[in-house]
Amino acid sequence: MSIRTEQDYDSATPALAQQMNLARRACWRIKSYSSESLFKTYASVITDTSANEIDAEAPPPPRDKTKTRIEPQIAPAKRNSSCTSSDWRGMFSKRTLLICALALILGSAQARPNTSAVGVAPRKVSQDIVDAVTQLNLGQSAPIDAVDVGLDPTPSARVPRPEPLKSGDENAKGDEGHKMERYPLSSVDFARVKTPFIIGIWILSASIAKIGFHMTPKLHLIFPESCLLIVVGVVIGVVLYFCTDVAVSPLTPNTFFFYMLPPIILDAGYFMPNRLFFDNLGTILLMAVVGTIFNIATIGGSLYACGKMGIYGESETPGLMDVFLFASLISAVDPVAVLAVFEEIHVNEILYIVVFGESLLNDAVTVVMYHMMESYNEIGLDKIIAQDIASGVGSFFVVALGGTAIGIIWGFLTGLVTRFTDHVRVIEPIFIFVMAYLAYLNAEIFHMSGILAITFCGITMKNYVESNISQKSHTTVKYALKMLSSSAETIIFMFLGVATVNNMHVWNTWFVVLTIAFCSVFRVIGVILLSALANRFRLHKLSRVDQFVMSYGGLRGAVAFALVLLVDENVVKQKNMFVTTTIAVIYFTVFLQGITIKPLVKILNVKRANKRKPTMNERIHERFMDHLMAGIEDIVGKTGNYNVRDKFKRFDNRFIRPLLIRDLKEINELHLLDHIPMQSYERALNTNRGPSASNADGKSRRQRRYSRISSRMNPFRNMNDKI
């Protein structure tokens, strides 16, 4: 017999289904009754019900005339008389048949759960059995057998034998679906970790390539490290694009701005020479603010004028706001690229701080101009009013000053917290990393300059936090920041190479060539004009060679690429063309200018950086000249750089440092010892400790001298001591 499924039983006749369900429901309630009373009740009810239904049939079904039909009126009497007779063999055979029928019903009940017997009112068990069985519709279904209760058999199909049920899927699978799986010794699930595993592999390969790059002197002298990382990223991107189905898009704007950029800027701000930065702050602001606005205006206007001439083609000519949006993100000097190139060529400190300071402070201008052009593009050029322009100009001061204030406040809070960490030294680096990162995120919450926030937070922490933490914590912070910034820089340039390989590029030769030409030409013009203006107020003039290095060092990098990815394609239709052009400009500045700037610096004999620390004589004369120049400015009545620095030092030593630094007197002594030669340490300590310490030291020296003289006069004393 074939295995029957659930659908086969559902397709049975309604009478048969009702009979089976009611019988199962009756059988589930008979556990507390004896089998004999159950058999008697079941047999009597079936006989009465069958007789009533047979009488109600019209016309009666055809039957064999040789057999005598038992009248329904005498059937119960005949059954009762048989039950009371002494023919135990007949009773035994009937009970056996009833047991078989009951077993058949129980088997069907076990094979299929009852799904139709719902909502039956609880009554006595015996009455439930009678009511359930009397509802059986035997006229529409097959009789059990004629010999069971003496009824006349009718020609109908036999009741199917109940068998274990299977679901449709298991029945379709057959015997193979029942194969049991045992617990494996080991298993492989590469699909679960496929993408992060591949990313980790090519980051590891980039680190290995970096090691090999520094082990080859000729390659290291010719190419900068950023070029190698971009090439490795392009190779890995080609492999991933053509050989795998992994869709890796790692350099998203959020990934870059929230995770990659903060370690690099914090490292630069924390270890920045503060005095040199503030001495050249006027030139830095001039280049960062005025220079960036000049580049945006000239590059955007030139590109728009070329588009009006029909050079790009009619279908790919961007609008006015689209062009200025692109110019706002492509005009800014990138701090990551500047750090990567200028740290390798080791130019002098003034040149380095001017270019790097410009790349840090022009972030405020870039952010404001980018969001301003994006908003103007959404509003529409015809709907812009004077209030929108005034709000854009005012937002520059809010973004720049707000980001600076947030960074300084978080720096002060870090100094205040580290004042109480003298008993828990191990968590001191955590406060520096976490609170600087929170300063960056706090500025991003209010749409202010996160780069300015984390830069000034690092500058503030350098002055106050370093005096509170231990030497081991300072070493941990130093090397951890260097490691994080170097790793982030490696990942950025490599991700830039990986993101280059895709099928979304739109190449417009004229637009790419003109963008590169305008960026280079207007960078040179802006540096020459602004340097001439800055030299009118500078003591140390910027020479022509310095101006050339500043012009040639205006590199573009990942900041521009991350900003162009943020452009809404629904608003700016030429987004893909802007992305392709941005990548081309980055490759031009990093490869061509980055490779050629080192030999040009050697040819032009640019002054290199001096890594040695100033001697104590130089420090004394520097401090003396600061006080002398501040006094002269005060006498003349001019508020200059020295006068402002002197007033801030007085205010800092009187109010801020006692509040943020734990042991101010000991810190001053340690700073004094940093500039004293090693052989003068003891003399300086005796001077700071006073006459009592000097007398004690003199007494100890006399005792040592006396012991040496006595040992010479009595040589056997030393022999006894050795024994």
C-alpha positions as CSV (number, residue, x, y, z in Angstrom):
1,M,0.0,0.0,0.0
2,S,1.4,3.4,-0.9
3,I,2.2,5.9,1.8
4,R,-0.7,8.3,2.3
5,T,-0.1,11.9,2.9
6,E,-2.1,14.5,4.7
7,Q,-3.7,15.6,1.5
8,D,-5.1,12.1,0.9
9,Y,-7.0,12.1,4.2
10,D,-8.3,15.6,3.5
11,S,-9.7,14.4,0.2
12,A,-11.8,11.7,1.9
13,T,-15.6,11.9,2.1
14,P,-17.0,14.2,4.7
15,A,-18.8,11.4,6.4
16,L,-15.7,9.3,6.8
17,A,-13.7,12.2,8.0
18,Q,-16.4,13.1,10.6
19,Q,-16.6,9.5,11.7
20,M,-12.9,9.2,12.2
21,N,-12.7,12.4,14.1
22,L,-15.6,11.7,16.4
23,A,-14.4,8.2,17.1
24,R,-10.9,9.5,18.1
25,R,-12.5,12.1,20.3
26,A,-14.5,9.5,22.0
27,C,-11.5,7.2,22.5
28,W,-9.4,9.9,24.1
29,R,-11.8,10.1,27.0
30,I,-12.0,6.4,27.9
31,K,-8.9,5.9,30.0
32,S,-10.8,5.8,33.3
33,Y,-13.3,3.2,32.2
34,S,-13.0,-0.5,31.8
35,S,-12.6,-2.0,28.4
36,E,-15.8,-4.2,28.8
37,S,-18.2,-1.4,29.5
38,L,-16.7,0.6,26.6
39,F,-17.2,-2.3,24.2
40,K,-20.8,-2.8,25.3
41,T,-21.6,0.9,24.9
42,Y,-19.9,1.2,21.6
43,A,-21.6,-1.9,20.1
44,S,-25.1,-0.9,21.3
45,V,-24.8,2.7,20.0
46,I,-23.5,1.6,16.6
47,T,-26.3,-1.0,16.3
48,D,-29.0,1.5,17.2
49,T,-27.6,4.2,14.9
50,S,-27.2,1.8,12.0
51,A,-30.8,0.5,12.4
52,N,-32.3,4.0,12.5
53,E,-30.4,5.1,9.4
54,I,-31.3,2.0,7.5
55,D,-35.1,2.5,8.2
56,A,-34.8,6.1,7.0
57,E,-33.3,5.1,3.7
58,A,-35.7,5.4,0.7
59,P,-35.6,3.3,-1.5
60,P,-33.7,0.6,0.4
61,P,-30.4,-0.4,-1.2
62,P,-30.4,-3.6,-3.3
63,R,-29.5,-6.8,-1.4
64,D,-29.3,-10.5,-1.8
65,K,-32.7,-12.1,-1.4
66,T,-31.1,-15.3,0.0
67,K,-30.2,-13.4,3.2
68,T,-32.8,-12.3,5.7
69,R,-32.7,-8.7,6.7
70,I,-32.7,-8.3,10.5
71,E,-35.4,-5.9,11.5
72,P,-34.2,-2.9,13.5
73,Q,-36.8,-3.4,16.2
74,I,-35.6,-6.8,17.2
75,A,-31.9,-6.2,16.7
76,P,-31.3,-4.8,20.1
77,A,-33.3,-7.6,21.7
78,K,-31.4,-10.2,19.8
79,R,-28.1,-8.6,20.8
80,N,-29.1,-8.4,24.4
81,S,-30.2,-12.0,24.4
82,S,-26.9,-13.0,22.9
83,C,-25.1,-11.1,25.5
84,T,-26.9,-13.1,28.3
85,S,-26.6,-16.5,26.7
86,S,-24.2,-19.1,27.6
87,D,-22.5,-19.0,24.2
88,W,-19.3,-17.5,25.3
89,R,-17.6,-18.4,22.1
90,G,-19.8,-16.1,20.1
91,M,-19.4,-13.4,22.6
92,F,-15.6,-13.8,22.5
93,S,-15.6,-13.6,18.7
94,K,-17.7,-10.4,18.7
95,R,-15.5,-8.8,21.4
96,T,-12.5,-9.7,19.4
97,L,-13.9,-8.0,16.3
98,L,-14.8,-4.9,18.3
99,I,-11.2,-4.8,19.7
100,C,-9.9,-5.0,16.2
101,A,-12.2,-2.1,15.1
102,L,-11.2,-0.1,18.1
103,A,-7.5,-0.7,17.3
104,L,-8.2,0.5,13.8
105,I,-9.7,3.7,15.0
106,L,-6.9,4.3,17.5
107,G,-4.4,3.7,14.8
108,S,-6.0,6.3,12.6
109,A,-6.1,8.7,15.6
110,Q,-2.4,8.3,16.2
111,A,-1.7,8.7,12.5
112,R,-3.5,12.0,12.1
113,P,-4.1,14.6,14.9
114,N,-7.6,15.8,15.5
115,T,-8.0,19.2,13.8
116,S,-11.8,19.3,13.6
117,A,-12.9,18.4,17.1
118,V,-12.8,21.9,18.6
119,G,-15.1,23.5,21.0
120,V,-16.8,20.4,22.5
121,A,-18.5,21.1,25.8
122,P,-17.1,19.1,28.8
123,R,-19.7,16.6,30.1
124,K,-19.6,13.1,31.5
125,V,-17.3,10.8,29.7
126,S,-19.9,8.1,29.1
127,Q,-22.4,10.6,27.7
128,D,-19.7,12.0,25.4
129,I,-19.0,8.6,24.1
130,V,-22.6,7.9,23.3
131,D,-23.2,11.3,21.7
132,A,-20.0,11.2,19.7
133,V,-20.7,7.7,18.3
134,T,-24.4,8.3,17.6
135,Q,-23.3,11.1,15.2
136,L,-21.6,8.7,12.9
137,N,-23.1,8.7,9.5
138,L,-22.9,5.1,8.5
139,G,-25.3,5.5,5.6
140,Q,-22.7,7.5,3.7
141,S,-19.7,5.4,4.5
142,A,-18.7,1.8,4.4
143,P,-20.0,-0.6,7.1
144,I,-17.4,-2.3,9.2
145,D,-18.6,-5.8,8.4
146,A,-22.0,-7.5,8.3
147,V,-21.0,-10.1,10.8
148,D,-20.0,-7.5,13.4
149,V,-23.5,-6.6,14.4
150,G,-25.6,-8.7,12.2
151,L,-26.2,-5.9,9.6
152,D,-26.7,-6.5,5.9
153,P,-23.5,-5.5,4.1
154,T,-23.7,-2.8,1.4
155,P,-21.3,-2.7,-1.6
156,S,-18.9,0.2,-0.9
157,A,-15.2,0.9,-0.6
158,R,-13.3,-0.4,2.4
159,V,-11.9,2.0,5.0
160,P,-8.3,2.8,4.1
161,R,-5.7,1.3,6.5
162,P,-4.1,4.2,8.5
163,E,-0.4,4.6,7.9
164,P,2.2,7.1,9.1
165,L,1.8,10.4,7.4
166,K,4.5,12.5,5.6
167,S,4.6,16.1,4.5
168,G,4.6,16.9,0.8
169,D,8.3,17.8,0.8
170,E,9.3,14.7,2.5
171,N,7.2,12.6,0.2
172,A,8.8,14.2,-2.8
173,K,12.3,13.7,-1.5
174,G,11.7,10.0,-0.9
175,D,14.0,7.9,1.2
176,E,17.0,10.2,0.6
177,G,15.4,13.0,2.7
178,H,15.5,10.8,5.8
179,K,19.3,10.6,5.9
180,M,20.4,11.7,9.3
181,E,23.4,14.1,9.6
182,R,25.8,13.5,12.4
183,Y,27.8,16.1,14.3
184,P,30.8,17.0,12.1
185,L,34.4,17.0,13.4
186,S,35.0,20.4,11.6
187,S,33.2,22.6,9.1
188,V,34.0,25.4,6.7
189,D,31.8,28.5,6.3
190,F,33.8,30.9,4.2
191,A,30.8,32.8,2.9
192,R,30.1,34.2,6.4
193,V,33.5,36.0,6.7
194,K,34.2,36.4,3.0
195,T,34.2,40.2,2.7
196,P,36.1,41.1,5.9
197,F,38.5,38.3,5.3
198,I,39.3,39.7,1.8
199,I,39.7,43.2,3.2
200,G,42.0,42.0,5.9
201,I,44.1,40.1,3.4
202,W,44.7,43.0,1.1
203,I,45.5,45.3,4.1
204,L,48.0,42.7,5.1
205,S,49.4,42.6,1.6
206,A,49.7,46.4,1.6
207,S,51.6,46.3,4.8
208,I,54.0,43.7,3.4
209,A,54.4,45.8,0.2
210,K,55.2,48.8,2.5
211,I,58.0,46.7,4.2
212,G,59.3,45.6,0.8
213,F,59.1,49.2,-0.4
214,H,61.4,50.5,2.4
215,M,63.8,47.6,1.9
216,T,64.6,48.7,-1.7
217,P,66.6,52.0,-1.5
218,K,66.3,52.9,-5.2
219,L,62.5,52.6,-5.2
220,H,62.2,54.4,-2.0
221,L,64.3,57.3,-3.2
222,I,62.3,57.7,-6.5
223,F,58.6,57.1,-5.5
224,P,56.7,58.4,-2.4
225,E,55.0,55.9,-0.3
226,S,51.5,57.1,-1.2
227,C,52.1,56.2,-4.9
228,L,53.0,52.7,-4.0
229,L,49.9,52.2,-1.8
230,I,47.6,53.6,-4.6
231,V,49.2,51.1,-7.1
232,V,48.7,48.2,-4.7
233,G,45.1,49.3,-4.2
234,V,44.5,49.4,-8.0
235,V,46.0,45.9,-8.4
236,I,43.7,44.5,-5.7
237,G,40.7,46.3,-7.1
238,V,41.3,44.8,-10.5
239,V,41.6,41.3,-9.0
240,L,38.4,41.8,-7.0
241,Y,36.6,43.2,-10.0
242,F,37.4,40.5,-12.5
243,C,38.1,37.4,-10.4
244,T,35.6,37.5,-7.6
245,D,32.0,38.5,-7.0
246,V,32.7,40.6,-3.9
247,A,31.4,44.1,-4.1
248,V,33.8,46.0,-2.0
249,S,33.2,49.8,-1.6
250,P,35.4,50.6,1.4
251,L,36.1,54.3,1.0
252,T,32.6,55.6,1.8
253,P,32.4,59.2,3.1
254,N,31.3,58.0,6.6
255,T,34.2,55.5,6.7
256,F,36.7,58.2,5.7
257,F,35.5,61.1,7.9
258,F,34.6,59.1,11.0
259,Y,37.3,56.5,11.2
260,M,40.2,57.3,8.9
261,L,40.8,61.0,9.1
262,P,40.6,61.7,12.9
263,P,43.8,59.7,13.9
264,I,45.8,61.5,11.2
265,I,44.7,64.9,12.3
266,L,45.1,64.2,16.0
267,D,48.6,63.0,15.5
268,A,49.4,66.2,13.5
269,G,47.8,68.5,16.1
270,Y,49.2,66.8,19.2
271,F,52.8,66.8,18.0
272,M,52.6,70.1,16.1
273,P,55.2,72.8,17.1
274,N,52.9,75.2,18.8
275,R,55.2,78.2,18.8
276,L,56.0,77.9,15.1
277,F,52.3,77.5,14.3
278,F,51.1,80.6,16.1
279,D,54.1,82.7,14.9
280,N,53.0,82.0,11.3
281,L,49.2,82.0,12.0
282,G,48.6,85.2,9.9
283,T,50.2,83.7,6.8
284,I,48.4,80.4,7.4
285,L,45.0,82.1,7.6
286,L,45.8,84.2,4.6
287,M,46.6,81.1,2.5
288,A,43.8,79.0,3.9
289,V,40.9,81.4,3.8
290,V,41.6,84.0,1.0
291,G,43.6,81.5,-1.1
292,T,40.9,78.8,-1.0
293,I,38.1,81.3,-1.9
294,F,40.3,82.7,-4.7
295,N,40.8,79.2,-6.1
296,I,37.1,78.3,-5.9
297,A,36.1,81.5,-7.7
298,T,38.7,81.3,-10.4
299,I,38.5,77.5,-11.1
300,G,34.6,77.5,-11.0
301,G,34.3,80.5,-13.2
302,S,36.8,79.2,-15.8
303,L,35.2,75.8,-16.0
304,Y,31.7,77.3,-16.4
305,A,33.0,79.7,-19.1
306,C,34.5,76.7,-21.0
307,G,31.2,74.9,-20.6
308,K,29.3,77.8,-22.1
309,M,31.6,77.7,-25.1
310,G,30.5,74.1,-25.7
311,I,33.8,72.4,-25.2
312,Y,32.5,69.6,-23.0
313,G,29.6,68.7,-25.3
314,E,26.0,69.7,-25.1
315,S,24.9,66.7,-23.0
316,E,27.6,66.9,-20.4
317,T,27.8,70.7,-19.7
318,P,27.1,71.3,-16.0
319,G,25.2,74.2,-14.6
320,L,26.6,77.2,-12.7
321,M,25.9,75.8,-9.2
322,D,27.1,72.3,-10.2
323,V,30.5,73.7,-11.4
324,F,31.0,75.8,-8.2
325,L,30.0,72.8,-6.1
326,F,32.8,70.8,-7.8
327,A,35.3,73.7,-7.5
328,S,34.6,74.0,-3.8
329,L,35.8,70.4,-3.2
330,I,38.6,70.3,-5.7
331,S,40.3,73.6,-4.6
332,A,41.3,72.7,-1.1
333,V,44.7,71.3,-0.2
334,D,44.5,67.9,1.3
335,P,46.2,67.4,4.7
336,V,46.7,63.7,4.3
337,A,48.6,64.0,1.0
338,V,50.6,66.9,2.3
339,L,51.7,64.9,5.4
340,A,52.6,61.9,3.3
341,V,54.8,63.9,0.9
342,F,56.3,66.6,3.1
343,E,57.4,64.3,5.9
344,E,59.5,62.4,3.3
345,I,61.2,65.4,1.8
346,H,62.0,67.0,5.2
347,V,61.6,70.7,4.2
348,N,62.3,73.4,6.8
349,E,59.9,74.0,9.6
350,I,58.5,77.3,8.3
351,L,57.7,76.0,4.9
352,Y,56.2,72.8,6.4
353,I,54.0,74.6,8.9
354,V,52.7,77.1,6.3
355,V,51.6,74.4,3.9
356,F,50.3,71.9,6.5
357,G,48.6,74.7,8.5
358,E,46.9,75.8,5.3
359,S,45.7,72.2,4.6
360,L,44.2,72.1,8.2
361,L,42.5,75.5,8.4
362,N,41.1,75.5,4.9
363,D,38.7,72.7,6.0
364,A,36.4,75.3,7.4
365,V,36.3,77.1,4.1
366,T,35.8,73.9,2.2
367,V,33.0,72.7,4.4
368,V,31.1,76.0,4.3
369,M,31.5,76.5,0.5
370,Y,30.6,72.9,-0.2
371,H,27.4,73.0,1.9
372,M,26.6,76.5,0.6
373,M,26.8,75.4,-3.0
374,E,24.9,72.3,-2.3
375,S,22.0,74.2,-0.7
376,Y,22.0,76.8,-3.4
377,N,21.8,74.0,-6.0
378,E,18.8,72.6,-4.3
379,I,17.1,76.0,-3.9
380,G,17.7,77.0,-7.4
381,L,19.8,79.9,-8.8
382,D,16.7,82.0,-9.5
383,K,15.3,81.7,-6.0
384,I,18.4,82.7,-4.0
385,I,17.9,85.9,-2.0
386,A,20.3,88.2,0.0
387,Q,19.4,86.3,3.2
388,D,20.9,83.1,1.8
389,I,24.1,84.8,0.9
390,A,24.4,86.5,4.3
391,S,23.7,83.2,6.0
392,G,26.5,81.5,4.0
393,V,29.0,84.2,4.9
394,G,28.1,84.1,8.6
395,S,28.2,80.3,8.6
396,F,31.9,80.5,7.8
397,F,32.7,82.2,11.1
398,V,30.3,79.9,13.0
399,V,31.9,76.8,11.5
400,A,35.5,77.9,12.0
401,L,35.2,79.5,15.5
402,G,32.7,76.9,16.7
403,G,35.0,74.0,15.8
404,T,38.0,75.8,17.4
405,A,36.1,76.5,20.6
406,I,34.8,72.9,20.8
407,G,38.3,71.5,20.5
408,I,39.8,73.9,23.2
409,I,37.0,73.0,25.6
410,W,37.5,69.3,25.2
411,G,41.2,69.8,25.6
412,F,40.6,71.6,28.9
413,L,38.3,68.8,30.1
414,T,41.0,66.2,29.2
415,G,43.5,68.1,31.3
416,L,41.1,68.3,34.2
417,V,40.3,64.6,34.1
418,T,44.0,63.5,33.9
419,R,44.8,65.6,37.0
420,F,43.2,62.8,39.1
421,T,44.7,59.8,37.3
422,D,47.9,59.6,39.4
423,H,46.6,56.3,41.0
424,V,45.3,54.8,37.7
425,R,48.0,55.4,35.2
426,V,47.0,52.7,32.9
427,I,43.9,54.5,31.6
428,E,45.6,57.8,30.9
429,P,46.0,57.1,27.1
430,I,42.3,56.2,26.9
431,F,41.3,59.7,27.9
432,I,43.5,61.3,25.3
433,F,42.2,59.1,22.4
434,V,38.5,59.0,23.4
435,M,38.1,62.7,24.4
436,A,39.8,63.9,21.3
437,Y,37.6,61.7,19.2
438,L,34.5,63.0,21.0
439,A,35.6,66.6,20.2
440,Y,35.7,65.6,16.5
441,L,32.2,64.0,16.7
442,N,30.8,66.9,18.8
443,A,31.8,69.3,16.1
444,E,30.3,67.1,13.4
445,I,27.0,67.0,15.3
446,F,26.6,70.8,15.0
447,H,28.0,70.8,11.4
448,M,31.2,72.5,12.4
449,S,34.7,71.8,11.4
450,G,35.8,68.5,12.9
451,I,39.3,68.9,11.6
452,L,39.7,72.3,13.4
453,A,38.2,70.8,16.6
454,I,40.5,67.8,16.8
455,T,43.5,69.9,15.8
456,F,43.0,72.5,18.6
457,C,42.1,69.8,21.0
458,G,45.5,68.1,20.4
459,I,47.3,71.5,20.7
460,T,45.5,72.1,24.1
461,M,46.2,68.6,25.4
462,K,49.9,69.0,24.5
463,N,50.2,71.9,26.9
464,Y,48.3,70.6,29.9
465,V,47.7,66.8,29.6
466,E,51.3,66.0,29.0
467,S,52.2,67.5,32.4
468,N,49.8,65.2,34.2
469,I,50.5,61.8,32.6
470,S,53.4,59.6,33.3
471,Q,56.4,59.0,31.1
472,K,55.1,55.5,30.2
473,S,51.7,57.0,29.2
474,H,53.4,59.6,27.1
475,T,55.4,56.9,25.3
476,T,52.2,54.9,24.8
477,V,50.3,57.9,23.4
478,K,53.2,58.8,21.1
479,Y,53.6,55.4,19.4
480,A,49.9,54.6,19.4
481,L,49.1,57.8,17.6
482,K,51.9,57.2,15.1
483,M,50.7,53.7,14.5
484,L,47.1,54.7,14.1
485,S,47.9,57.6,11.8
486,S,50.3,55.5,9.7
487,S,47.7,52.7,9.4
488,A,44.9,55.1,8.5
489,E,47.1,56.8,5.9
490,T,47.9,53.4,4.4
491,I,44.3,52.3,4.3
492,I,43.2,55.6,2.8
493,F,45.5,55.5,-0.2
494,M,44.9,51.8,-0.8
495,F,41.2,52.2,-0.6
496,L,41.5,55.1,-3.0
497,G,43.1,52.7,-5.5
498,V,40.5,50.0,-4.9
499,A,37.6,52.5,-5.4
500,T,39.1,53.5,-8.7
501,V,38.2,50.2,-10.3
502,N,34.5,50.3,-11.2
503,N,32.2,50.6,-14.2
504,M,30.6,53.9,-13.2
505,H,33.2,56.3,-14.6
506,V,32.2,59.0,-17.1
507,W,35.3,60.3,-18.9
508,N,35.3,63.7,-20.5
509,T,38.8,64.5,-21.7
510,W,38.3,68.3,-22.0
511,F,36.8,68.6,-18.6
512,V,39.6,66.5,-16.9
513,V,42.4,68.3,-18.7
514,L,41.0,71.8,-18.1
515,T,40.4,71.0,-14.4
516,I,44.0,69.9,-13.9
517,A,45.3,72.9,-15.8
518,F,43.2,75.4,-13.9
519,C,44.0,73.9,-10.5
520,S,47.8,74.1,-11.2
521,V,47.8,77.6,-12.8
522,F,45.5,79.3,-10.3
523,R,47.4,77.7,-7.4
524,V,50.6,79.3,-8.6
525,I,48.9,82.7,-9.1
526,G,47.3,82.6,-5.7
527,V,50.5,81.7,-3.9
528,I,52.5,84.5,-5.6
529,L,49.9,87.2,-4.9
530,L,49.3,86.2,-1.3
531,S,53.0,85.7,-0.5
532,A,53.7,89.2,-1.7
533,L,51.0,90.5,0.6
534,A,52.2,88.4,3.6
535,N,55.9,89.4,3.1
536,R,54.9,93.0,3.9
537,F,54.2,92.0,7.5
538,R,56.7,89.1,8.0
539,L,60.1,89.3,9.6
540,H,61.3,86.2,7.8
541,K,60.3,86.7,4.1
542,L,59.0,83.9,1.9
543,S,61.6,83.5,-0.9
544,R,60.8,82.5,-4.5
545,V,62.0,79.0,-3.8
546,D,59.6,78.8,-0.8
547,Q,56.8,80.1,-3.0
548,F,57.5,77.5,-5.7
549,V,57.4,74.6,-3.1
550,M,54.2,76.0,-1.7
551,S,52.7,76.1,-5.2
552,Y,54.0,72.7,-6.1
553,G,52.9,71.2,-2.8
554,G,49.2,72.0,-3.1
555,L,48.2,68.3,-3.3
556,R,44.7,67.0,-3.5
557,G,43.7,63.7,-1.9
558,A,41.1,61.6,-0.2
559,V,39.2,64.6,1.3
560,A,38.1,65.7,-2.2
561,F,37.2,62.1,-3.1
562,A,35.1,61.6,0.0
563,L,33.3,64.9,-0.6
564,V,32.5,64.2,-4.3
565,L,30.9,60.9,-3.2
566,L,28.5,62.8,-1.0
567,V,27.0,64.6,-4.0
568,D,23.4,63.7,-4.6
569,E,23.0,62.2,-8.1
570,N,19.4,63.3,-8.3
571,V,20.4,66.9,-7.9
572,V,23.7,66.9,-9.8
573,K,23.3,64.9,-13.0
574,Q,27.1,65.0,-13.8
575,K,28.1,63.3,-10.5
576,N,29.9,60.4,-12.2
577,M,31.9,62.8,-14.4
578,F,32.9,64.8,-11.3
579,V,34.0,61.5,-9.5
580,T,36.2,60.5,-12.5
581,T,37.7,64.0,-12.8
582,T,38.5,64.1,-9.0
583,I,40.3,60.8,-9.2
584,A,42.3,62.1,-12.2
585,V,43.3,65.2,-10.3
586,I,44.3,63.2,-7.2
587,Y,46.4,60.9,-9.4
588,F,48.1,63.8,-11.1
589,T,49.0,65.6,-7.9
590,V,50.1,62.5,-6.0
591,F,52.0,60.8,-8.7
592,L,53.5,63.6,-10.9
593,Q,54.0,66.3,-8.2
594,G,54.7,63.8,-5.4
595,I,57.4,62.0,-7.4
596,T,59.1,65.1,-8.8
597,I,59.0,67.4,-5.7
598,K,61.8,65.6,-4.0
599,P,64.4,66.0,-6.8
600,L,63.2,69.6,-7.3
601,V,63.8,70.4,-3.6
602,K,67.3,69.0,-4.0
603,I,68.0,71.0,-7.2
604,L,66.7,74.2,-5.7
605,N,68.6,73.7,-2.5
606,V,65.7,74.2,-0.2
607,K,66.6,74.5,3.4
608,R,65.9,71.2,5.2
609,A,64.5,70.6,8.7
610,N,66.8,70.4,11.7
611,K,65.6,67.7,14.0
612,R,67.9,68.5,17.0
613,K,66.5,69.9,20.2
614,P,67.5,73.5,21.1
615,T,70.2,73.8,23.7
616,M,69.7,75.5,27.0
617,N,71.6,78.6,25.8
618,E,69.2,78.9,22.8
619,R,66.2,78.4,25.1
620,I,67.4,81.1,27.5
621,H,68.1,83.6,24.7
622,E,64.7,82.8,23.1
623,R,62.9,83.5,26.4
624,F,64.9,86.6,27.0
625,M,64.1,88.0,23.5
626,D,60.4,87.2,24.1
627,H,60.3,89.3,27.3
628,L,62.4,92.0,25.7
629,M,60.2,92.4,22.6
630,A,57.1,92.3,24.8
631,G,58.5,95.1,26.9
632,I,59.4,97.2,23.9
633,E,55.9,96.7,22.4
634,D,54.4,97.7,25.7
635,I,56.5,100.8,25.9
636,V,55.8,101.8,22.3
637,G,52.1,101.2,22.8
638,K,51.8,98.5,20.1
639,T,49.9,95.3,20.7
640,G,52.0,92.8,18.8
641,N,52.6,89.1,18.7
642,Y,55.1,89.2,21.6
643,N,52.8,91.3,23.8
644,V,49.8,89.0,23.3
645,R,52.0,85.9,24.0
646,D,53.4,87.5,27.2
647,K,49.9,88.4,28.5
648,F,48.6,84.9,27.7
649,K,51.5,83.3,29.5
650,R,50.8,85.4,32.6
651,F,47.1,84.5,32.6
652,D,47.9,80.8,31.9
653,N,50.4,80.6,34.8
654,R,48.1,82.3,37.2
655,F,44.7,80.8,36.5
656,I,44.7,77.9,34.0
657,R,47.7,75.8,34.9
658,P,47.0,75.7,38.6
659,L,43.5,74.4,37.8
660,L,44.5,71.7,35.3
661,I,48.0,70.6,36.3
662,R,48.4,68.4,39.4
663,D,51.9,69.2,40.7
664,L,52.9,72.4,39.1
665,K,56.1,73.0,41.1
666,E,57.5,69.6,40.3
667,I,56.6,70.0,36.6
668,N,58.5,73.3,36.4
669,E,61.6,71.6,37.8
670,L,61.3,68.7,35.3
671,H,60.9,71.2,32.4
672,L,64.1,72.9,33.7
673,L,66.0,69.6,33.7
674,D,65.0,68.9,30.1
675,H,67.3,71.7,29.0
676,I,70.2,71.1,31.3
677,P,73.2,68.9,30.3
678,M,73.4,65.5,32.1
679,Q,76.6,66.5,34.0
680,S,74.8,69.5,35.5
681,Y,71.8,67.6,36.9
682,E,73.2,67.2,40.4
683,R,74.2,70.9,40.6
684,A,70.7,72.0,39.5
685,L,69.0,69.7,41.9
686,N,71.1,71.0,44.8
687,T,70.2,74.6,43.8
688,N,66.5,73.8,43.7
689,R,66.5,71.9,47.0
690,G,68.2,74.7,49.1
691,P,71.2,75.0,51.5
692,S,70.2,72.1,53.7
693,A,70.4,69.6,50.9
694,S,73.7,71.1,49.8
695,N,75.1,70.7,53.4
696,A,73.9,67.1,53.5
697,D,75.5,66.4,50.2
698,G,78.8,68.1,51.3
699,K,78.8,66.0,54.5
700,S,78.3,62.8,52.5
701,R,81.1,63.7,50.2
702,R,83.4,64.3,53.2
703,Q,82.5,60.9,54.6
704,R,83.3,59.2,51.3
705,R,86.6,61.0,51.1
706,Y,87.5,59.9,54.6
707,S,86.6,56.3,53.9
708,R,88.9,56.3,50.8
709,I,91.8,57.7,52.8
710,S,91.4,55.3,55.7
711,S,91.2,52.3,53.2
712,R,94.5,53.4,51.7
713,M,96.2,53.7,55.1
714,N,94.8,50.2,56.3
715,P,94.9,47.8,53.3
716,F,94.0,44.8,55.6
717,R,90.6,46.4,56.1
718,N,89.5,45.8,52.6
719,M,90.8,42.2,52.8
720,N,88.7,41.6,55.8
721,D,85.7,43.1,54.1
722,K,86.1,40.8,51.2
723,I,86.5,37.8,53.4
